[in-house]
Amino acid sequence: MTRNYFGTDGIRGLANVKITPELALKVGQAAGLIFQRGEGRHRVVIGKDTRLSGYMIEYALVAGFTSVGMDPLLLGPMPTPAVAMLTRSMRADVGVMISASHNSFEDNGIKLFGPDGHKLSDDIERDIERLLDSDLSRRLAASNNLGRARRIDDVRARYIEFAKHTLPRNMSFEGLRVVIDCANGAAYKVAPEALWELGAEVIAIGVEPDGFNINRDVGSTSPQALRAKVRELRADVGIALDGDADRVILVDETGAVVDGDQVMAVVAQSWREQGLLAKPGIVATIMSNLGLERHLNGLGLTLERTAVGDRYVIERMRAEGYNLGGEQSGHVILSDYSTTGDGLVTAMQVLAEAKRQNRRLSEVCHCFEPLPQVLKSVRVHGRLLEKASVAGAIDSARTQLGDNGRIIVRPSGTEPVVRVMAEGDDRDLVETLVAQVCNALRESAEAA
């Protein structure tokens, strides 16, 4: 079955064009019908980030869920991992996060979680898609069985306590000067509060959302402002979250960026030494640097690769019993604590390791020398990959890299672009090959 709505991370698109009130209402109805299991009242937890369109989508979802007899519990702006956690904690039947993650404010999206706090399987998403394309008018609740919506007031405190409890009881961040960049997004209140409660001196940026400025020149995809602030204030660490706070990028005291690969290496080595790894290895995507794989192999650990998307990482972790995985982009899954990426909790684990070693972040987080890696995006559709000229350029690049590198060309699951990534020991060759493949894509698009 062709997927007309769901991508790699829920349903995402331009607000009020693709993500309309009509669609949100039907998503609420369809998900509500699928997750009404057993007797009694049925609950849905709904959180959102700070986009202007969040109000519109939230109310439309409420209308959809209540129309099929579910009771929405409204959290307001909260990180995606908080929604996943609260779905389980509040014994809800389904959870919803309204967010387009790192995208700009014009986009929005709907992410769904099952009662276990995990993102939905492909099969359940297909079931929802079938209902979205059907007439649901005969399956609405009777007038006396409509749902009731209510706002939950103490969710910030609940999530902060959850995050703090992932650390040893005696762990304190006293003496650390931390700059936290919340991307004007969902964690703009909870992240600075949590770090302050742990004793850190906290300087917060990206904490003035206005509905339009989420991810604009701030956050994990734009760490320049954070790097400048860390250097200006001589901070010990910078933490950059994205719009829904399920990913994190760190900045050390020198202003150097620490990506998800280095973070996974830190946690893997720490957990290995403490006997906390469930299996001798981690799960990452095809985009993680080959240097990470070589480093882990040197520690006697394996790296299993999946398709891009944290949901695929989590699925492999669950299927094979790993408790650590993630993406270079900063989605890091610590399944002992969370069912999804959690930027704040991940950053706290790294800070705790730096405190444990009594070393600077630059010393703790430079675990390996990454191979030269080039990633470019071309705004064309993915079907061009089938063209002979494009396929030929990709095959030629693979041949030239041989065993000393690799190239990955894939359509994005969240944007109308094709991403071209190559890495290898020879930076000049890598840059040349990426440029050749990108040119082949553009030329094929112009000829189409």
VOGU-3710 file (C-alpha; in Angstrom, 3 decimals, decimal comma):
1> mtrnyfgtdg> 0,000/0,000/0,000  1,334/3,450/-0,970  1,733/5,757/2,031  -0,066/9,018/1,253  0,230/10,672/4,652  2,933/9,243/6,911  6,634/9,785/6,320  9,602/8,676/8,393  8,462/10,751/11,376  4,692/11,065/11,378
11> irglanvkit> 2,673/13,295/9,080  4,468/16,495/8,140  3,987/19,350/5,703  3,112/22,990/5,166  0,634/24,157/7,787  -2,853/24,908/6,466  -1,851/23,502/3,063  -1,008/19,854/3,741  -1,504/19,853/7,511  -5,021/21,301/7,543
21> pelalkvgqa> -7,684/21,359/10,273  -9,676/18,869/8,219  -6,775/16,433/8,117  -6,027/16,870/11,825  -9,648/16,220/12,715  -9,674/12,996/10,704  -6,348/11,905/12,206  -7,921/12,342/15,634  -10,939/10,322/14,615  -8,945/7,558/12,927
31> aglifqrgeg> -6,358/7,203/15,717  -9,102/7,413/18,311  -11,052/4,582/16,716  -7,978/2,362/16,421  -6,780/2,909/19,991  -10,109/2,476/21,759  -9,435/-0,893/23,282  -11,404/-2,427/26,115  -14,106/-0,880/28,280  -14,179/2,447/30,111
41> rhrvvigkdt> -13,033/5,918/29,135  -10,131/6,315/26,713  -7,444/8,995/27,002  -5,189/10,744/24,515  -2,257/12,930/25,579  -1,595/15,881/23,242  1,524/18,057/23,336  2,918/20,606/20,896  5,839/22,880/20,170  5,610/26,667/19,788
51> rlsgymieya> 4,544/27,112/16,163  1,646/29,455/15,476  -0,206/26,675/13,662  -0,074/24,487/16,769  -3,253/26,073/18,106  -5,192/25,289/14,948  -4,003/21,698/14,781  -4,443/21,101/18,516  -8,095/22,180/18,493  -8,829/20,197/15,338
61> lvagftsvgm> -7,310/17,075/16,909  -9,392/17,657/20,042  -12,524/17,845/17,899  -11,579/14,610/16,165  -10,754/12,651/19,315  -13,782/13,868/21,279  -16,085/13,078/18,354  -15,194/9,387/18,672  -15,466/9,367/22,451  -11,862/9,907/23,607
71> dplllgpmpt> -10,812/12,287/26,392  -7,898/14,562/25,339  -5,392/15,633/28,005  -3,710/18,821/26,780  -0,098/19,424/27,827  0,693/22,645/25,971  4,277/23,187/24,742  6,307/20,141/25,822  9,188/18,148/24,319  8,398/15,084/22,229
81> pavamltrsm> 10,065/12,735/24,762  7,881/14,230/27,500  4,768/13,380/25,479  6,016/9,817/25,009  6,776/9,499/28,729  3,465/11,014/29,843  1,517/8,773/27,487  2,779/5,841/29,530  2,703/7,583/32,895  -0,887/8,799/32,536
91> radvgvmisa> -2,078/5,428/31,221  -3,247/7,011/27,977  -4,304/4,917/25,001  -2,437/7,108/22,508  -0,128/10,134/22,528  0,198/12,954/19,993  2,975/15,487/19,448  2,232/18,435/17,174  5,589/19,420/15,707  7,716/19,567/12,595
101> shnsfedngi> 10,866/19,092/14,663  13,771/21,098/13,175  11,762/22,581/10,271  10,844/26,269/10,128  7,561/27,602/11,510  5,643/27,304/8,215  5,673/23,520/8,523  3,991/21,423/11,144  3,361/17,762/11,783  1,545/15,119/13,794
111> klfgpdghkl> 3,528/12,376/15,561  1,655/9,516/17,194  2,671/7,236/20,053  1,071/4,014/21,183  0,162/3,358/24,847  3,705/2,052/25,430  5,172/5,427/24,408  6,704/4,071/21,210  6,094/5,492/17,750  3,594/3,531/15,720
121> sddierdier> 4,504/0,567/13,569  4,127/0,688/9,796  1,088/-1,612/10,068  -0,785/0,698/12,441  0,089/3,727/10,309  -1,356/1,904/7,291  -4,530/1,190/9,258  -4,837/4,891/10,093  -4,261/5,827/6,444  -7,071/3,515/5,356
131> lldsdlsrrl> -9,426/5,208/7,795  -8,297/8,668/6,665  -9,459/7,812/3,151  -12,805/6,412/4,316  -16,124/7,858/5,478  -16,062/7,914/9,276  -19,409/9,657/9,772  -21,145/6,430/10,798  -18,526/5,601/13,408  -18,842/8,744/15,518
141> aasnnlgrar> -19,763/8,523/19,189  -23,346/8,995/20,364  -24,190/12,405/21,815  -24,026/11,085/25,364  -20,620/9,455/24,830  -18,563/12,349/23,464  -15,125/12,943/24,940  -14,124/15,661/27,403  -10,906/17,687/27,057  -8,896/19,074/29,958
151> riddvraryi> -5,556/20,827/30,398  -2,930/19,265/32,670  -1,117/21,856/34,762  1,810/20,031/36,382  3,436/18,417/33,348  6,588/20,562/33,469  7,396/19,436/36,982  6,659/15,807/36,086  9,050/15,845/33,147  11,811/17,669/35,037
161> efakhtlprn> 11,680/15,076/37,813  11,763/12,279/35,260  14,851/13,789/33,580  16,674/14,286/36,888  15,995/10,697/37,934  18,025/9,413/34,972  21,148/10,547/36,863  22,712/9,098/40,012  21,070/10,569/43,092  24,207/12,395/44,226
171> msfeglrvvi> 25,011/13,894/40,809  25,265/17,678/40,816  26,189/20,091/38,052  27,381/22,691/40,532  30,385/24,545/39,157  29,335/24,093/35,522  28,447/27,132/33,447  25,983/25,888/30,836  24,534/27,724/27,858  21,299/26,073/26,732
181> dcangaaykv> 19,763/26,887/23,330  16,124/25,779/23,234  15,527/26,769/19,575  12,526/28,877/20,666  10,797/25,525/20,810  9,047/23,052/23,043  11,710/22,842/25,793  12,101/26,580/26,324  10,901/26,310/29,925  11,686/22,782/31,086
191> apealwelga> 15,303/22,463/29,897  16,741/25,546/31,670  14,750/24,711/34,827  16,020/21,131/34,951  19,672/22,178/34,600  19,259/24,913/37,214  17,703/22,437/39,671  20,784/20,236/39,187  22,997/23,088/40,324  24,357/24,449/37,039
201> eviaigvepd> 24,807/28,125/36,283  22,407/28,397/33,343  22,404/30,934/30,533  19,436/30,348/28,230  19,034/31,484/24,617  16,309/30,597/22,149  13,703/30,880/24,910  11,495/33,649/23,507  9,082/31,885/21,134  6,652/34,083/19,234
211> gfninrdvgs> 5,042/31,481/16,978  7,330/32,314/14,061  10,920/32,034/15,293  11,205/28,332/16,144  14,570/27,024/14,821  15,332/30,408/13,234  19,100/30,922/13,534  19,072/28,895/16,763  18,889/25,278/17,845  20,691/22,101/16,874
221> tspqalrakv> 20,588/22,843/13,133  22,032/26,355/13,613  24,587/26,160/16,425  26,462/29,333/15,455  24,705/31,491/18,064  25,405/28,913/20,753  29,073/28,625/19,805  29,463/32,402/19,995  27,743/32,585/23,378  29,853/29,758/24,828
231> relradvgia> 33,056/31,521/23,782  31,792/34,938/24,924  30,870/33,710/28,411  33,698/31,179/28,698  31,095/28,532/29,452  31,941/24,910/30,130  29,377/23,543/27,694  26,693/24,544/25,250  23,554/22,482/24,630  21,481/22,983/21,475
241> ldgdadrvil> 18,064/21,327/21,217  15,785/21,314/18,192  12,193/22,514/17,999  10,675/19,505/19,766  13,780/18,697/21,854  14,197/15,087/20,774  17,696/15,776/19,448  20,752/17,542/20,807  24,066/18,932/19,592  26,700/19,922/22,141
251> vdetgavvdg> 29,376/22,609/22,006  32,521/22,191/24,103  34,327/24,966/25,984  36,400/25,821/22,878  33,288/26,365/20,747  33,703/23,111/18,804  30,545/21,234/17,861  29,993/17,721/19,263  27,565/15,764/17,073  25,470/12,694/17,777
261> dqvmavvaqs> 28,208/10,284/16,697  30,633/11,622/19,302  27,878/11,619/21,927  27,089/7,972/21,217  30,783/7,139/21,476  30,973/8,823/24,901  27,922/7,023/26,253  28,921/3,675/24,733  32,378/3,795/26,304  30,995/4,934/29,672
271> wreqgllakp> 28,274/2,293/29,763  30,743/-0,390/28,657  33,064/0,484/31,550  30,147/0,455/33,999  28,633/-2,759/32,639  25,461/-0,968/31,547  25,387/-1,922/27,855  22,697/-4,535/27,267  24,724/-5,875/24,320  28,316/-5,183/23,201
281> givatimsnl> 27,366/-2,631/20,582  25,026/0,136/19,499  22,589/0,843/16,673  23,043/3,812/14,322  21,929/4,774/10,826  23,683/4,624/7,499  24,600/8,306/7,981  26,838/7,805/11,035  30,512/8,413/10,358  32,750/5,483/9,499
291> glerhlnglg> 35,123/6,804/12,155  32,543/5,934/14,813  32,354/2,368/13,547  36,142/2,011/13,584  36,322/3,467/17,100  33,670/1,106/18,454  35,352/-1,866/16,814  38,537/-0,913/18,641  36,616/-1,131/21,921  35,255/-4,553/21,033
301> ltlertavgd> 31,834/-3,118/20,235  29,755/-3,455/17,080  27,748/-0,877/15,155  24,547/-2,037/13,489  23,243/0,289/10,788  19,629/1,010/9,862  17,774/3,270/7,462  17,662/6,957/8,378  15,093/7,792/11,034  15,114/7,304/14,771
311> ryviermrae> 12,074/5,023/14,533  14,145/2,506/12,554  16,939/2,725/15,113  14,454/2,078/17,910  12,851/-0,838/16,057  16,256/-2,519/15,650  17,148/-1,837/19,273  13,917/-3,413/20,478  14,174/-6,382/18,139  17,759/-7,255/19,063
321> gynlggeqsg> 18,036/-6,085/22,642  20,298/-3,020/22,376  19,829/-0,154/24,834  21,857/2,540/23,033  21,450/3,904/19,542  20,914/7,061/17,577  21,723/9,338/14,689  24,573/11,674/13,829  22,028/14,520/13,775  21,635/14,226/17,547
331> hvilsdystt> 18,736/11,820/18,035  20,177/9,562/20,730  18,007/6,824/22,195  18,776/5,664/25,711  16,112/3,002/25,999  16,746/2,404/29,705  15,146/5,826/30,184  13,077/6,772/27,162  11,215/5,340/24,184  12,393/8,093/21,855
341> gdglvtamqv> 15,255/10,540/21,459  15,531/12,954/24,386  17,900/15,873/23,871  17,893/17,062/27,473  18,425/13,620/29,028  21,193/12,829/26,530  23,005/16,082/27,306  22,705/15,371/31,017  24,336/11,951/30,593  27,336/13,525/28,849
351> laeakrqnrr> 27,659/16,253/31,479  27,483/13,606/34,184  30,302/11,655/32,486  32,437/14,802/32,310  31,833/15,376/36,019  32,620/11,723/36,774  35,942/11,967/34,937  36,589/15,505/36,203  37,663/16,513/32,699  36,686/19,213/30,234
361> lsevchcfep> 34,073/18,447/27,615  36,623/18,808/24,806  38,638/15,989/26,396  35,649/13,739/27,062  33,838/14,186/23,752  36,633/13,873/21,211  36,537/10,073/21,133  37,584/9,584/17,520  38,709/11,503/14,468  35,779/11,489/12,030
371> lpqvlksvrv> 36,490/10,713/8,395  35,975/13,659/6,059  32,249/13,637/5,348  30,261/15,795/2,936  26,468/16,036/2,986  24,485/18,057/0,450  20,769/18,276/-0,317  19,334/18,724/-3,806  15,738/19,932/-4,107  14,470/17,288/-6,531
381> hgrllekasv> 12,168/14,299/-6,163  13,483/10,884/-5,208  12,333/9,120/-8,388  15,285/10,649/-10,225  17,470/8,033/-8,532  16,136/5,559/-11,098  17,550/7,569/-14,017  20,500/5,931/-15,767  22,690/9,050/-15,556  22,114/9,382/-11,812
391> agaidsartq> 22,603/5,679/-11,125  25,783/5,749/-13,195  27,200/8,683/-11,206  26,458/6,881/-7,938  28,043/3,608/-9,141  31,133/5,474/-10,323  31,469/7,175/-6,930  31,226/3,844/-5,103  33,884/2,332/-7,339  36,290/5,220/-6,767
401> lgdngriivr> 35,834/5,131/-2,992  36,260/1,359/-2,778  36,948/0,131/0,748  38,207/3,543/1,877  34,825/5,225/2,061  31,167/5,071/1,128  28,404/7,114/-0,492  24,730/7,232/0,453  22,084/8,834/-1,775  18,527/8,873/-0,441
411> psgtepvvrv> 15,292/10,853/-0,626  14,455/12,710/2,574  11,462/11,368/4,468  10,519/14,834/5,750  11,383/17,272/2,934  11,199/17,271/-0,913  14,953/16,813/-1,311  17,495/14,102/-2,094  20,411/13,920/0,325  23,871/12,982/-0,947
421> maegddrdlv> 26,426/11,948/1,668  29,906/10,601/1,075  32,858/10,006/3,346  36,369/8,696/2,955  39,999/9,157/3,834  40,538/11,572/0,906  38,509/14,771/1,452  39,145/16,169/-2,040  37,867/12,983/-3,646  34,793/12,945/-1,399
431> etlvaqvcna> 33,904/16,541/-2,267  34,368/15,882/-5,983  32,174/12,781/-5,952  29,356/14,464/-4,021  29,408/17,377/-6,458  29,244/14,996/-9,430  26,227/13,138/-8,051  24,441/16,399/-7,172  25,052/17,723/-10,677  23,676/14,496/-12,174
441> lresaeaa> 20,521/14,915/-10,070  20,045/18,533/-11,138  20,645/17,786/-14,800  18,152/14,917/-14,729  15,585/17,175/-13,032  16,022/19,857/-15,718  15,656/17,264/-18,475  12,519/15,714/-16,953
//
